[in-house]
Amino acid sequence: MKRGFKAGCALEVTLKFAEFENMKPSFWAGISEEYDASEGDVAPSREELLEKVKDALSDCREIVEERIDSDIYDVKQVKIFEQINYKRKRKDN
């Protein structure tokens, strides 16, 4: 009999920049563990599985928050200026 868990975390933010389109960077991270008694794996108890899920969710949350922070920085530093220049070029033509 197989037993295990899948845990994940998704995070999406909406960045609004005046008259420019909204940007929605989002990320997902997940962890999966499986134990198969027929292969000699010892499946953890329900309490142990719940603790592993809590740890996995915490780890996943940390990963997506880090990625979102990085993407927000990139958007603010690079992408928004690309959009401004693009819109200016369209207005000038």
MOURRA-V810330 format. One record per pair of residues at least 6 apart in sequence whose C-alpha atoms are under 7 Angstrom apart, sorted by the first residue. I is the first residue (numbers start at 1). J is the second residue. D is the distance in whole Angstrom. If there is no record, write none. Layout:
i | j | d
I | J | D
I | J | D
This chain:
i | j | d
1 | 36 | 6
1 | 37 | 5
1 | 38 | 6
2 | 34 | 7
2 | 35 | 6
2 | 36 | 4
2 | 37 | 6
3 | 34 | 6
3 | 35 | 5
3 | 36 | 6
3 | 43 | 7
4 | 33 | 5
4 | 34 | 4
4 | 35 | 6
5 | 32 | 6
5 | 33 | 6
5 | 34 | 6
6 | 31 | 6
6 | 32 | 4
6 | 33 | 6
7 | 30 | 6
7 | 31 | 5
7 | 32 | 6
7 | 53 | 6
7 | 56 | 6
7 | 57 | 6
8 | 29 | 6
8 | 30 | 4
8 | 31 | 6
8 | 57 | 6
8 | 60 | 6
9 | 28 | 6
9 | 29 | 6
9 | 30 | 6
9 | 57 | 6
9 | 60 | 6
9 | 61 | 6
10 | 27 | 6
10 | 28 | 4
10 | 29 | 7
10 | 64 | 7
11 | 26 | 6
11 | 27 | 6
11 | 28 | 7
11 | 64 | 6
12 | 24 | 6
12 | 25 | 6
12 | 26 | 4
12 | 27 | 7
13 | 24 | 5
13 | 25 | 6
13 | 26 | 7
14 | 22 | 6
14 | 23 | 6
14 | 24 | 5
15 | 22 | 6
15 | 23 | 5
15 | 24 | 6
16 | 22 | 5
16 | 23 | 7
25 | 68 | 7
25 | 71 | 7
26 | 68 | 7
27 | 64 | 6
28 | 64 | 6
29 | 60 | 5
29 | 63 | 7
29 | 64 | 7
30 | 60 | 6
31 | 56 | 7
35 | 41 | 6
35 | 42 | 7
35 | 43 | 6
37 | 43 | 7
